[in-house]
């Protein structure tokens, strides 16, 4: 599980690629304030995924500072592909990671074999209340984020506690920068220019990026496939990991055929 020097600074990644599985790699990109641990083992260790799960700069085990816009994070992930000598990869992104995946598909089309967009959108507006709380009242900000992640149900209390601890571990400036970057992200005028194969996965109980965001992506990206996870909240990766993994396996298997 190495730290590698890149043109964007050192980046830590978990390498789950199998040297005897001759399939394109899939770069897993987490969301705001997260880390590679937001990707469940069911996905990270799936042979068909051949996964590289990165910690974005300033997140998890990657040192340095977080970025303040999606394009800069996309450039950092391109630098990771360069350092790993990966000419092309599938890019899977959750939430802010999905914005990064879309940005990479548009800015570096020759490097992106396809995209897997989970709980994300072509625009990711953030409430002024949350942005203000991230500056003035961190515990309240985390409570707001958790409501967006899981809704109000007590069903996910254990997962909610895990999310809380991870968010509180994130540097305050990085967490604010991530949500500010999401708030500024809006590629609705360009998203239809994405030509790569695309799998779009949305939860029908997602308070943060409602299902209509995924449906919009599906409408705009020609030839895309939409999978709806019944009962899926924003953190559907952790809530229903096997359902997400099954959808990704089926789609990637079709891409590799």
Buried (B, 14 or more C-beta within 10 A) or exposed (E): EEEBEBEBBBBBBBBBBEEEEEBBBBBBBBBBBBBBBBBBEBBBBBBBBBBBBBBBBBBBBBBBEBBBBBBBBBBBBBBBBBBBEBEBBBBBBBBBBBBBBBBBBBEBEEBBBBBBBBBBBBBBEBEEEBBEBBEEEBEBBBBBBBBBBBBEEEEBEEBBEBBBEBBEEBEEBBBBBBBBBBBBBBBEEEBBEBEBBBBBBBBBBBBBBBBEBBBBBBEBBEEBBBBBBEEBBBBBBBBBBEBBBBBBBEBBEEBEE
